[in-house]
Amino acid sequence: MGQDHDISSAPGDNNALRKLTRQNITKDNKTQGVMEKSQWDLKHIRFTSGRLTRLDDFVAQYRISHTALLKEYEDSERVFRRKTYRVEKEIWKEKQQKKRGRSKPFPFKTSKKKSSVSEGPIGKQISPPQPRSSLEGDHENIVDIKSKTTATPQNQLTTLWKRRDTEVVVSVVPTQTKVTSFIIHHSELCTLRPHQWLNGEIIEALFHIAASELEIGNSIYILNHYMAGVILFGEKPQLARQKLSKINLNNYQGIVSFVNIDNVHWKFLFINAVNHTVYLVDPSRSPTEKDDSIHAAQKLSEYIQMRNTQQRKTEWQNIQWKGGVMTHPVQQDGSSCGVIVVLMAREIMKAFPNVPILQFGTSRKEMANERKMMALQILKASVFDEAENCSMCSLKKPTGCVHRFINWIQCDSCERWYHEKCLGMAKEDLEQARANRWSCILCS
């Protein structure tokens, strides 16, 4: 505050206000401070997001910025408190005991409630911290509880399979060309559990994982299973819409895919352009496998001819396709046809351009082991970042969102992040979730 000036002592002096070092509008100068703060905020907003010529625009923009900063501060406080608060508190108590001359370490209090044991990012229970007698030093002994429970794919898979099916994103698998990706939801990953019928997205993602691991390059093209079904069993109007206009078949020597039969069974499709043979392989024992392959070769010829005519192309034009039979193991249960299809595709990719004799076990125990290995492959091949993307839509920004600031909420159990818009929760439920511990649909 500056010195007070008595204006009344100089009546008639019109320049009295100009001589003052600071203009005091009120006694405590509150009004002046508010005006200066508002002018600074207005300059800051003009600099960051353009000019604002209306007062209501300034107020609305100021509210959005202020609310976002408050939420960011609340989230950082909540994460810090959940991370090391209890251990630091116990160590502080022990230091107080030592200052009072007590040599006995302060024991950790154990709660009788089950909820007192915190959960890690994969739902695995964490053992309580050890007493001070087993700890040495000061700063090195502040135990970070989260670091004790690093989520391995094995533990993560065990936890995910125990939960009821949800639509939470658990993996994003890039395709063979790295251009697009497969978004794998929790319910789809759970189809790899024993005695479950595999989902088409899971089978196709495993095809692309095998192609990336074996580095087959451009020798084999992985055809979408829906497209393969249209080629073999679709009508002409459907075929006309499936053009594959961006694919040059001359760049490939073979195609692998699979088709759905009556929504209850999967068959493996292998098109070998080297020996001009089409294989439609049934994992179960089928006496019509030869006839099915011949019919598939005819449908493929019709599709290629129609495609070349519409697009004026000459890809695979002079090839006379024939049906073939492949020696393979037989399915021994009623639900592992998808697993066998994946194993067939992997063996074909390994031996291509040769046609191998497929040999692998198909017992119930072997199929259970293969299911587990495939699920682990999907989790390990994932490029999904749970800290940056929403676990419901797999995106950083909700679809159709044009706002600058996006409201997020984090699960206190698995620490996944979600867009509040993607959850579809009521306003009262969201307010309660922000104020208290909140568990997502996967952890609840």
Backbone torsions as a table, in degrees:
resi	resn	phi	psi	omega
1	MET	NA	139.3	177.6
2	GLY	-86.1	-177.2	178.3
3	GLN	-74.1	148.2	178.3
4	ASP	-81.3	139.5	179.3
5	HIS	-118.0	134.1	-179.5
6	ASP	-90.5	103.9	-179.2
7	ILE	-73.9	-31.1	-176.3
8	SER	-67.7	-18.7	-178.2
9	SER	-76.4	-10.4	-179.7
10	ALA	-128.4	66.9	179.1
11	PRO	-67.3	145.5	179.6
12	GLY	85.7	-9.9	179.0
13	ASP	-85.4	102.8	-176.5
14	ASN	-72.7	-18.1	-177.9
15	ASN	-97.1	16.5	-177.2
16	ALA	-64.6	-41.6	-178.7
17	LEU	-66.3	-32.7	-178.4
18	ARG	-69.7	-26.2	-178.7
19	LYS	-80.4	-11.5	-178.3
20	LEU	-73.5	140.8	177.5
21	THR	-72.8	-27.9	179.1
22	ARG	-149.1	136.7	-179.1
23	GLN	-88.8	114.9	178.2
24	ASN	-94.5	112.2	-179.7
25	ILE	-81.1	-36.4	174.8
26	THR	-127.1	175.3	-175.3
27	LYS	-66.1	-43.5	-178.1
28	ASP	-93.6	3.7	173.8
29	ASN	64.4	22.9	179.8
30	LYS	-67.0	-41.5	-177.5
31	THR	-62.3	-41.2	179.2
32	GLN	-62.7	-42.0	179.0
33	GLY	-63.0	-40.5	178.6
34	VAL	-64.1	-41.8	-179.9
35	MET	-64.8	-42.8	179.5
36	GLU	-65.0	-40.4	178.5
37	LYS	-63.7	-42.8	-179.4
38	SER	-64.5	-40.1	179.0
39	GLN	-65.1	-38.7	178.4
40	TRP	-65.6	-43.5	178.8
41	ASP	-62.8	-37.9	-179.9
42	LEU	-66.2	-40.8	176.3
43	LYS	-63.9	-39.4	180.0
44	HIS	-64.4	-42.9	-179.9
45	ILE	-67.8	-38.6	177.2
46	ARG	-62.0	-36.6	-178.7
47	PHE	-71.2	-38.5	-174.9
48	THR	-84.0	-38.7	-172.0
49	SER	-131.9	24.7	174.2
50	GLY	94.0	175.7	-176.6
51	ARG	-75.9	143.2	174.3
52	LEU	-122.1	116.1	-175.9
53	THR	-98.1	-11.0	-178.5
54	ARG	-114.3	145.6	-178.3
55	LEU	-66.9	-37.8	-179.1
56	ASP	-67.1	-32.2	175.2
57	ASP	-64.7	-41.8	178.6
58	PHE	-62.7	-43.4	-178.5
59	VAL	-64.9	-43.0	-180.0
60	ALA	-64.3	-43.4	179.3
61	GLN	-66.6	-37.0	179.4
62	TYR	-66.1	-40.0	178.8
63	ARG	-63.4	-42.4	-179.4
64	ILE	-62.7	-45.9	-179.7
65	SER	-64.0	-42.2	-178.3
66	HIS	-66.9	-42.4	179.1
67	THR	-63.8	-40.8	179.8
68	ALA	-64.4	-40.7	178.9
69	LEU	-65.2	-39.3	178.8
70	LEU	-64.8	-41.7	-180.0
71	LYS	-66.7	-39.6	178.3
72	GLU	-63.0	-39.9	178.7
73	TYR	-66.7	-41.9	179.4
74	GLU	-63.1	-40.7	179.4
75	ASP	-64.5	-43.6	-179.4
76	SER	-65.3	-37.8	178.1
77	GLU	-66.1	-41.1	-178.1
78	ARG	-67.9	-40.1	178.6
79	VAL	-65.9	-43.4	-179.7
80	PHE	-63.9	-40.0	-178.2
81	ARG	-66.7	-37.3	-177.6
82	ARG	-76.1	-20.7	-172.0
83	LYS	-77.9	-58.1	-169.3
84	THR	-132.3	14.3	-171.6
85	TYR	-65.9	-46.7	-173.2
86	ARG	-67.6	-44.2	-178.7
87	VAL	-65.3	-43.6	178.8
88	GLU	-62.4	-36.1	179.4
89	LYS	-65.6	-42.7	179.6
90	GLU	-66.5	-39.3	178.7
91	ILE	-66.3	-37.4	177.1
92	TRP	-64.0	-41.2	177.9
93	LYS	-62.6	-38.8	-179.8
94	GLU	-66.1	-39.3	177.1
95	LYS	-61.3	-37.9	177.7
96	GLN	-64.8	-36.0	177.4
97	GLN	-63.5	-41.9	-179.3
98	LYS	-66.7	-36.2	179.1
99	LYS	-63.8	-30.7	179.3
100	ARG	-83.1	2.5	176.8
101	GLY	88.9	14.3	179.3
102	ARG	-96.3	122.6	-177.2
103	SER	-85.6	-18.9	-178.2
104	LYS	-73.1	129.1	-178.9
105	PRO	-66.9	150.6	179.7
106	PHE	-75.4	123.7	-177.8
107	PRO	-76.2	148.3	175.1
108	PHE	-73.9	136.5	176.9
109	LYS	-81.3	135.1	177.8
110	THR	-106.3	129.4	-179.3
111	SER	-87.4	146.1	179.2
112	LYS	-82.1	-14.9	-178.5
113	LYS	-77.4	142.3	179.8
114	LYS	-70.3	-29.9	-176.6
115	SER	-73.9	-9.3	-179.3
116	SER	-70.8	-24.2	177.1
117	VAL	-79.0	116.3	-176.1
118	SER	-73.0	161.9	179.4
119	GLU	-113.5	144.6	178.0
120	GLY	-82.6	-173.9	-177.5
121	PRO	-66.1	-13.3	179.5
122	ILE	-115.7	13.4	177.2
123	GLY	81.8	7.5	-178.5
124	LYS	-83.2	134.1	-178.3
125	GLN	-71.7	144.1	-178.1
126	ILE	-108.8	133.2	178.6
127	SER	-69.4	146.5	-179.4
128	PRO	-62.3	156.3	-179.3
129	PRO	-61.6	152.7	-179.9
130	GLN	-78.9	157.9	177.6
131	PRO	-63.2	167.7	-176.1
132	ARG	-65.8	-24.6	-178.5
133	SER	-61.9	-25.3	178.6
134	SER	-92.7	2.3	-178.6
135	LEU	-114.2	147.1	179.6
136	GLU	-135.1	146.3	179.7
137	GLY	90.9	-179.5	-177.2
138	ASP	-110.6	-68.9	-174.1
139	HIS	-76.5	-31.5	-176.8
140	GLU	-70.4	-16.3	-173.0
141	ASN	-93.9	2.2	174.8
142	ILE	-74.7	104.6	-171.6
143	VAL	-81.8	128.3	174.5
144	ASP	-89.4	108.7	-173.3
145	ILE	-63.2	-37.0	-176.8
146	LYS	-66.0	-32.8	-178.6
147	SER	-69.4	-17.6	-179.8
148	LYS	-77.0	-14.8	-173.1
149	THR	-124.9	57.3	177.3
150	THR	-65.0	125.5	-173.2
151	ALA	-75.2	114.1	173.0
152	THR	-92.5	154.1	178.3
153	PRO	-57.1	-34.2	-179.9
154	GLN	-64.4	-49.6	179.5
155	ASN	-67.3	-38.3	178.9
156	GLN	-63.3	-41.2	179.6
157	LEU	-65.9	-42.2	178.8
158	THR	-59.2	-41.9	-179.8
159	THR	-69.1	-43.3	-178.0
160	LEU	-64.4	-37.9	-179.4
161	TRP	-71.4	-21.2	178.7
162	LYS	-80.7	-21.9	-177.8
163	ARG	-82.2	154.5	175.7
164	ARG	-69.8	153.6	-173.2
165	ASP	-62.9	132.3	176.3
166	THR	-134.7	174.8	178.7
167	GLU	-102.5	24.1	176.9
168	VAL	-73.5	137.4	179.1
169	VAL	-74.7	125.1	179.9
170	VAL	-114.1	-15.0	-179.0
171	SER	-161.3	147.5	173.1
172	VAL	-128.7	111.6	-173.6
173	VAL	-104.1	121.3	177.8
174	PRO	-70.2	151.6	-179.9
175	THR	-78.6	-179.5	-178.9
176	GLN	-60.9	-37.9	-178.5
177	THR	-89.7	-2.2	179.8
178	LYS	63.5	17.3	-179.0
179	VAL	-89.4	-46.4	178.4
180	THR	-118.9	178.9	-177.6
181	SER	-142.1	158.9	173.6
182	PHE	-99.1	124.4	176.9
183	ILE	-91.4	113.0	-176.7
184	ILE	-100.4	118.6	177.1
185	HIS	-90.1	165.3	-178.2
186	HIS	-60.1	-41.7	-179.9
187	SER	-63.8	-33.5	178.3
188	GLU	-73.1	-39.3	176.8
189	LEU	-64.2	-31.9	-179.2
190	CYS	-70.6	-12.7	175.3
191	THR	-70.5	-12.0	175.8
192	LEU	-84.9	-2.4	174.6
193	ARG	-64.5	154.6	-178.7
194	PRO	-55.4	141.0	175.6
195	HIS	67.1	23.3	175.9
196	GLN	-110.2	150.4	179.3
197	TRP	-87.4	124.0	-172.7
198	LEU	-67.1	144.9	176.0
199	ASN	-81.8	148.4	-178.9
200	GLY	-61.8	-36.9	178.0
201	GLU	-63.0	-37.2	179.5
202	ILE	-66.1	-46.3	-179.0
203	ILE	-61.3	-45.6	-177.5
204	GLU	-67.5	-37.8	176.4
205	ALA	-62.8	-38.8	178.1
206	LEU	-67.3	-33.3	173.4
207	PHE	-58.2	-46.9	-177.1
208	HIS	-71.0	-33.8	175.9
209	ILE	-63.4	-43.4	178.3
210	ALA	-64.0	-39.9	179.2
211	ALA	-64.3	-37.1	178.7
212	SER	-71.0	-40.4	-179.5
213	GLU	-67.7	-39.4	-178.2
214	LEU	-85.0	-9.2	177.6
215	GLU	53.4	55.7	-179.3
216	ILE	-78.1	-13.5	176.9
217	GLY	64.3	-133.2	-178.2
218	ASN	-99.5	16.5	-179.2
219	SER	-75.8	-33.9	-178.7
220	ILE	-127.1	133.6	176.7
221	TYR	-102.0	132.5	178.5
222	ILE	-93.4	111.0	-177.0
223	LEU	-88.5	136.1	177.2
224	ASN	-57.2	137.4	-174.6
225	HIS	-67.1	-29.4	175.8
226	TYR	-68.5	-42.7	177.7
227	MET	-62.1	-40.5	178.6
228	ALA	-63.2	-39.5	177.2
229	GLY	-64.4	-37.2	178.3
230	VAL	-66.7	-40.2	-179.6
231	ILE	-64.1	-41.3	-175.3
232	LEU	-85.0	-32.7	-172.4
233	PHE	-128.1	0.6	-176.7
234	GLY	-83.9	163.7	176.2
235	GLU	-86.0	169.0	-177.4
236	LYS	-60.0	-41.7	176.8
237	PRO	-59.9	-35.4	176.9
238	GLN	-69.0	-40.2	179.8
239	LEU	-63.6	-35.5	-177.8
240	ALA	-65.0	-26.0	-179.2
241	ARG	-86.4	-16.7	-179.9
242	GLN	-101.3	90.0	-170.4
243	LYS	-99.2	-23.3	-173.8
244	LEU	50.9	49.5	-173.2
245	SER	-67.2	-25.3	-177.3
246	LYS	-91.7	1.6	-177.1
247	ILE	-107.2	130.0	173.5
248	ASN	-102.9	105.2	-175.1
249	LEU	-64.7	-23.8	-179.9
250	ASN	-67.0	-16.2	179.0
251	ASN	-81.6	-7.7	-175.7
252	TYR	-120.4	152.1	177.0
253	GLN	-106.5	-1.5	179.6
254	GLY	-170.4	166.3	179.1
255	ILE	-136.0	135.6	172.6
256	VAL	-121.4	142.5	179.2
257	SER	-165.5	-168.8	177.1
258	PHE	-155.5	157.6	-176.0
259	VAL	-131.8	153.7	179.3
260	ASN	-96.7	129.9	179.7
261	ILE	-110.0	108.8	175.3
262	ASP	57.4	26.4	177.5
263	ASN	61.8	19.7	-179.4
264	VAL	-134.4	-2.3	-173.3
265	HIS	-154.9	145.7	176.7
266	TRP	-110.9	139.9	174.0
267	LYS	-124.0	147.1	-178.3
268	PHE	-91.6	134.4	-180.0
269	LEU	-117.4	124.4	178.1
270	PHE	-130.2	119.9	179.0
271	ILE	-110.4	112.0	-176.9
272	ASN	-104.4	108.2	-179.8
273	ALA	-78.9	-9.5	179.1
274	VAL	-76.0	-48.9	177.8
275	ASN	-104.2	10.9	174.2
276	HIS	57.6	44.2	-175.9
277	THR	-126.4	141.4	176.3
278	VAL	-112.6	128.6	179.0
279	TYR	-116.7	120.5	171.5
280	LEU	-111.5	100.1	-168.2
281	VAL	-100.0	128.5	177.6
282	ASP	-98.5	119.7	179.4
283	PRO	-59.1	-31.6	176.2
284	SER	-87.7	166.7	-178.7
285	ARG	-72.3	119.4	-177.4
286	SER	-133.2	123.1	178.9
287	PRO	-74.5	-12.5	-177.5
288	THR	-101.7	19.9	-175.6
289	GLU	-65.6	-37.1	177.5
290	LYS	-64.9	-46.8	179.3
291	ASP	-64.6	-37.3	178.7
292	ASP	-64.5	-37.6	178.5
293	SER	-68.9	-38.5	177.5
294	ILE	-63.8	-43.0	178.2
295	HIS	-64.2	-38.2	177.8
296	ALA	-65.3	-36.8	177.8
297	ALA	-65.0	-39.2	178.0
298	GLN	-65.6	-43.9	179.4
299	LYS	-65.5	-35.4	177.8
300	LEU	-66.1	-41.1	178.6
301	SER	-62.2	-42.9	179.3
302	GLU	-63.1	-41.2	-178.7
303	TYR	-67.0	-44.0	-178.8
304	ILE	-64.3	-40.2	178.4
305	GLN	-63.5	-44.7	179.0
306	MET	-64.7	-41.7	-178.8
307	ARG	-65.4	-43.4	179.0
308	ASN	-66.1	-33.5	179.0
309	THR	-69.1	-45.5	-177.7
310	GLN	-67.8	-40.7	-174.3
311	GLN	-101.7	2.3	178.5
312	ARG	57.8	52.7	179.5
313	LYS	-117.7	166.1	179.2
314	THR	-129.0	33.2	-176.7
315	GLU	-80.1	126.4	179.5
316	TRP	52.8	36.7	-171.3
317	GLN	-78.0	-40.7	-173.6
318	ASN	-96.6	19.1	-179.5
319	ILE	-90.2	129.4	174.9
320	GLN	-94.7	102.3	-175.3
321	TRP	-79.2	144.4	178.1
322	LYS	-134.4	158.7	178.3
323	GLY	-90.1	144.3	-178.9
324	GLY	-134.0	165.4	179.5
325	VAL	-120.9	138.8	-177.5
326	MET	-119.8	136.1	176.6
327	THR	-75.8	127.8	-174.2
328	HIS	-153.8	159.7	174.7
329	PRO	-67.7	163.4	-175.5
330	VAL	-111.6	140.5	177.7
331	GLN	-65.2	136.1	-176.7
332	GLN	-112.7	-0.7	175.7
333	ASP	-133.2	-173.2	-175.5
334	GLY	-103.2	9.3	-174.0
335	SER	-136.8	-1.6	-173.1
336	SER	-102.4	19.4	179.8
337	CYS	-63.0	-37.3	179.0
338	GLY	-66.9	-36.9	178.2
339	VAL	-64.1	-43.2	-179.8
340	ILE	-65.8	-36.7	177.5
341	VAL	-60.7	-42.7	178.9
342	VAL	-65.0	-42.0	179.1
343	LEU	-64.9	-38.0	176.2
344	MET	-61.6	-46.1	-178.9
345	ALA	-62.1	-40.2	179.7
346	ARG	-64.0	-43.1	179.3
347	GLU	-65.5	-37.4	178.2
348	ILE	-64.5	-43.3	-179.9
349	MET	-64.3	-36.0	179.9
350	LYS	-65.8	-43.4	-172.5
351	ALA	-92.6	-8.0	-174.6
352	PHE	-59.5	139.6	11.6
353	PRO	-86.8	-0.1	176.5
354	ASN	-73.2	154.2	176.6
355	VAL	-100.8	110.2	-174.2
356	PRO	-83.7	166.7	167.5
357	ILE	-90.4	111.7	-173.7
358	LEU	-70.6	126.2	-179.4
359	GLN	-139.7	113.0	173.4
360	PHE	-162.3	156.7	-178.0
361	GLY	-75.2	145.6	-179.8
362	THR	-127.5	19.9	178.3
363	SER	-69.5	167.8	-178.8
364	ARG	-61.6	-42.2	-179.6
365	LYS	-66.2	-42.4	179.4
366	GLU	-66.9	-37.5	177.2
367	MET	-66.7	-37.4	177.4
368	ALA	-63.6	-41.0	177.8
369	ASN	-65.6	-41.0	178.8
370	GLU	-64.4	-38.4	177.7
371	ARG	-60.9	-43.7	179.8
372	LYS	-64.9	-42.8	179.1
373	MET	-63.8	-38.6	179.3
374	MET	-67.2	-39.7	177.9
375	ALA	-64.0	-40.0	177.3
376	LEU	-65.5	-36.3	176.7
377	GLN	-61.4	-39.9	-179.9
378	ILE	-66.2	-41.8	179.3
379	LEU	-68.5	-38.9	-178.9
380	LYS	-71.8	-32.0	-178.0
381	ALA	-82.8	0.5	-174.9
382	SER	-71.2	142.6	174.1
383	VAL	-113.3	17.2	-177.2
384	PHE	-81.1	129.6	179.6
385	ASP	-104.7	107.1	-177.4
386	GLU	-69.0	-22.0	-179.1
387	ALA	-82.7	-17.1	-175.9
388	GLU	-113.9	-21.9	-174.2
389	ASN	-119.3	156.9	177.8
390	CYS	-74.6	134.1	-178.8
391	SER	-82.3	5.9	175.5
392	MET	-107.3	-39.4	-179.7
393	CYS	-111.7	-7.2	178.7
394	SER	66.7	13.3	-177.7
395	LEU	-114.0	161.2	175.0
396	LYS	-79.6	-24.4	-178.9
397	LYS	-134.6	133.8	-179.0
398	PRO	-59.8	150.5	179.5
399	THR	-63.6	128.8	179.2
400	GLY	81.7	4.1	-179.4
401	CYS	-82.7	129.4	-179.7
402	VAL	-115.9	1.9	-177.5
403	HIS	-78.1	152.1	179.9
404	ARG	-75.1	-40.3	-179.3
405	PHE	-104.6	135.7	-177.4
406	ILE	-119.3	132.1	179.4
407	ASN	-82.6	126.0	179.5
408	TRP	-117.7	159.5	172.7
409	ILE	-143.9	139.6	-175.9
410	GLN	-111.1	138.9	175.9
411	CYS	-74.1	131.6	-179.4
412	ASP	-78.8	-8.5	-179.9
413	SER	-97.3	-56.5	-177.7
414	CYS	-99.1	-8.5	177.8
415	GLU	63.6	24.3	171.4
416	ARG	-78.8	151.4	179.4
417	TRP	-104.7	145.6	-179.0
418	TYR	-136.8	144.9	167.2
419	HIS	-73.5	133.4	176.9
420	GLU	-61.7	-30.9	178.6
421	LYS	-67.1	-36.2	-177.6
422	CYS	-73.3	-24.8	-178.8
423	LEU	-75.2	-30.0	179.5
424	GLY	67.8	29.6	-179.5
425	MET	-83.0	154.2	176.1
426	ALA	-69.0	158.6	-176.8
427	LYS	-62.4	-39.8	180.0
428	GLU	-66.4	-38.9	178.4
429	ASP	-66.4	-36.9	178.7
430	LEU	-66.6	-42.0	178.6
431	GLU	-63.0	-39.9	178.1
432	GLN	-67.7	-37.1	179.3
433	ALA	-67.2	-36.7	178.7
434	ARG	-67.8	-35.7	-175.4
435	ALA	-79.7	-29.3	-175.7
436	ASN	-119.5	-177.1	173.5
437	ARG	-69.3	136.9	-177.6
438	TRP	-130.0	135.0	177.3
439	SER	-115.5	135.9	-179.0
440	CYS	-72.8	178.4	-178.1
441	ILE	-65.8	-24.9	179.1
442	LEU	-76.4	-30.8	-176.3
443	CYS	-99.0	-15.5	-176.8
444	SER	-83.1	NA	NA
